[in-house]
Amino acid sequence: MATQVTKHSDRNLEKKDYCLIPPVDIYETDNEFVLKTDMPGVSKENVEITFNNNELEINGTLHEADTAGENLTYREFTLCNYNRKFLISDKINVEGITAALENGVLTVTLPKREEAKPKKIEIKSE
């Protein structure tokens, strides 16, 4: 569940003017960073991930049409869009970034450059 809501503008207050800032878990291994965020209701076609000037931005869009055929009787889930931004280190191999969306969970994998990976130092005996 998103922990914050932010307003995009001061225009008339419509659902498109607000977006949810989804919570994110970030894991680090020797070879990569893995970012996981919940984006319930968003389809793969409605997720956009961009990388520009060391900033990774994730946008997810929900549409009324996505729930139109569900015969909705009562709604507590607000149809807001999702947005999250991260400053990314130069140690990331930008060309190797991948993403997958499964069961409302977006997983973004950011592989480390070879020079950023831990190196084992061999101890030589005299």
Secondary structure, DSSP 8 states (H G I E B T S, - for coil): ---EEEE--SSS--GGGEEEE--EEEEE-SSEEEEEEE-TT--GGGEEEEEETTEEEEEE---GGGGGGG--S---S---EEEEEEE--TTB-GGG-EEEEETTEEEEEEEB-GGGS---------
